[in-house]
Amino acid sequence: MGAIDPAVADHVCWADTLTAYDEAHLLLYLRLLDAEAAKADWREVARILLNRDASVDPEGALRCWSAHLKRAQWVAEIRYDELLRSAGDDRRSKSGNP
C-alpha cells in the first residue's frame, strides 16, 4: 500500500458554507457518493479513495470514511446550487463574458 495521502484529512471541518477543503475535494466527494450508491464495502472505499487501511486502523478508517461521506452527502443535498453558481461564475470569468 502507498503512503497516506496528506491531502485527505482524517476529519472534515464543518461549516455552513462550502470550504476551500470542500472545493479541493469535490471529485473525492463524487467518488464517495458513487461508491455508496453502488453499495461498495466501506473498507475498500477507504483504502482506494482515502488511502486508509481498515485492517491496520479500523476505527480511524471508519471515522475518516464516515466523515467524508457525510460531508459529501451534505454538499450534494444542501450546497449543490452553490456549486453550480460557482462553476458558472468561473466559466464566465475565464471566457471574458459577464
NORURDA-V108875 format. One record per residue. PHI is phi as a letter, one per 20 degrees, with the letter a starting at -180 (* if undefined). OMEGA is omega in radians with two decimals (NA if undefined). Layout:
# NORURDA-V108875
<<PHI | OMEGA> <PHI | OMEGA>>
This chain:
# NORURDA-V108875
<<* | 3.14> <f | 3.12> <f | 3.08> <f | 3.13> <f | -3.09> <f | -3.14> <f | 3.11> <d | -3.09> <f | 3.06> <f | -3.11> <c | 3.09> <d | 3.08> <f | -3.09> <e | 3.06> <b | 3.13> <e | 3.08> <c | 3.07> <f | 3.14> <d | 3.06> <f | 3.09> <f | 3.11> <g | -3.10> <f | 3.13> <f | -3.05> <d | -3.13> <f | 3.12> <f | 3.08> <g | 3.14> <g | 3.13> <f | 3.13> <f | 3.08> <f | 3.13> <f | 3.09> <f | -3.14> <f | 3.12> <f | 3.12> <f | 3.12> <e | -3.13> <l | 3.10> <f | 3.10> <f | -3.07> <g | -3.13> <f | 3.11> <f | 3.11> <f | 3.12> <f | -3.13> <f | -3.04> <f | -3.02> <e | -3.05> <d | -3.09> <l | 3.09> <d | -3.10> <e | -3.10> <f | 3.10> <f | 3.12> <e | -3.10> <c | -3.06> <f | -3.12> <f | 3.12> <f | 3.12> <f | 3.13> <f | 3.12> <f | -3.14> <f | 3.13> <f | -3.09> <f | -3.13> <f | -3.12> <f | 3.09> <f | 3.13> <f | 3.12> <f | 3.11> <f | 3.11> <f | 3.12> <f | 3.13> <f | -3.11> <f | -3.06> <e | -2.98> <d | -3.00> <d | -3.13> <g | -3.13> <f | 3.10> <f | 3.10> <f | -3.14> <f | 3.10> <f | -3.14> <f | 3.12> <f | 3.11> <f | 3.11> <f | 3.13> <f | -3.13> <f | -3.13> <f | -3.11> <f | 3.13> <f | -3.12> <e | -3.11> <n | 3.11> <e | 3.12> <f | NA>>
